[in-house]
């Protein structure tokens, strides 16, 4: 039956075993020596190959399902179209063999997301430790001279072409500038130490770090 339905939990259990033994290979990376994971799953499910003898972690599978199902209707930052597609498929509870490729990605994608979350948490802790001595600089609405090093410049991909520029001054105080364009053209690049004038727009905190928000930056 071309459109035979299979229970999600059953296919995920097979996927868990196959990935534990053979690793994960997407269809576009398969070779003669490393066939696509989805293909191996299909052969096992249809009885052409034996099921690997692996103890399944049912809790991890359930967590992975919940992870994506919770995203199927979400448009929060960081949630992709692929996340929503997986969530929608998993929420239905059944799949056809044509969808085994999606199911094969569930566990690797979930595991990668857990790693990224841990890395982000470590980064936040590291930044908080590095920034614990940061103090607010200047007076709100006051214009003054700064000397600081550009730590990062990130395109926010909005309609105004805004770049988020983060800098550290000579006392390791954090400065933040929402520039109206790429600062490399008329200000400086990451790693440059510059002396410039700017207006203090706000004193705020981010992840527990005091930061001074500035604008109208101009190299002197």
Residue pairs with C-beta under 8 A, 6 or more apart in sequence:
2 96
2 97
3 96
4 96
4 97
5 94
5 95
5 96
6 45
6 94
6 95
6 96
6 97
7 93
7 94
8 65
8 90
8 92
8 93
8 94
8 95
8 103
9 61
10 45
11 41
11 45
11 95
11 100
11 103
12 61
12 64
12 65
12 103
12 106
12 107
13 56
13 58
13 61
14 41
14 44
14 45
14 51
15 37
15 41
15 103
15 104
15 106
15 107
16 54
16 56
16 57
16 60
16 61
16 107
17 44
17 51
17 52
17 53
17 54
17 56
18 37
18 40
18 41
18 44
18 52
18 104
19 37
19 104
19 107
19 108
20 52
20 54
21 52
21 54
22 34
22 37
22 40
22 52
23 34
23 37
24 37
24 104
24 105
24 107
24 108
25 34
25 35
25 36
25 37
26 36
26 37
26 101
26 104
26 105
27 36
27 38
27 39
27 101
29 36
30 36
30 39
36 101
36 104
37 104
38 100
38 101
38 103
38 104
40 49
41 100
41 103
41 104
42 97
42 100
43 49
44 50
44 51
44 52
45 97
45 100
46 97
60 107
60 110
61 107
63 110
64 106
64 107
64 110
65 90
65 106
67 110
67 113
68 83
68 86
68 87
68 90
68 106
68 109
68 110
69 87
69 90
69 91
70 87
71 79
71 83
71 84
71 86
71 87
72 83
72 84
72 86
72 87
72 88
72 90
72 91
73 84
73 87
74 83
74 84
82 109
85 102
86 102
86 105
86 106
86 109
89 95
89 99
89 102
89 103
90 106
95 102
95 103
124 207
127 207
127 209
128 207
128 208
128 209
130 172
131 172
131 174
131 208
131 209
131 210
131 211
132 208
132 209
133 172
134 172
134 173
134 174
134 209
134 210
134 211
135 171
135 173
135 210
136 173
136 203
136 210
136 211
136 212
137 146
137 169
137 173
137 175
137 200
137 212
138 144
138 200
138 212
139 200
140 200
140 201
140 202
140 203
141 199
141 200
141 201
142 199
142 200
143 197
143 198
143 199
143 200
143 216
144 197
144 198
144 200
145 195
145 196
145 197
145 220
146 167
146 169
146 175
146 195
146 196
146 197
146 198
146 214
147 169
147 170
147 193
147 194
147 195
147 196
148 167
148 168
148 169
148 170
148 175
148 193
148 194
148 196
149 167
149 168
149 191
149 192
149 193
149 194
150 165
150 166
150 167
150 183
150 188
150 189
150 190
150 191
150 192
150 193
150 194
151 166
151 167
151 168
151 190
152 164
152 165
152 166
152 190
153 163
153 164
153 165
153 166
153 179
153 182
153 183
153 184
153 189
153 190
154 163
154 164
155 161
155 162
155 163
155 182
156 162
156 163
156 164
156 178
160 180
161 180
161 181
161 182
162 178
162 179
162 180
163 178
163 179
163 180
163 181
163 182
163 183
164 176
164 177
164 178
164 179
165 176
165 177
165 178
165 179
165 183
165 187
166 174
166 175
166 176
166 177
167 174
167 175
167 176
167 177
168 174
168 175
169 175
173 210
173 212
174 209
174 210
174 211
174 212
175 198
175 211
175 212
175 214
176 204
176 206
176 211
176 212
176 213
176 214
177 183
177 198
177 213
177 214
177 215
177 217
178 213
178 215
179 187
179 217
183 189
183 217
186 219
187 194
187 196
187 217
187 219
188 194
188 219
194 219
195 219
195 220
196 217
196 218
196 219
196 220
197 216
197 217
197 218
197 220
198 214
198 215
198 216
198 217
198 218
199 214
199 215
199 216
200 212
200 213
200 214
201 213
201 214
201 215
202 212
202 213
203 210
203 211
203 212
203 213
204 210
204 211
204 213
205 211
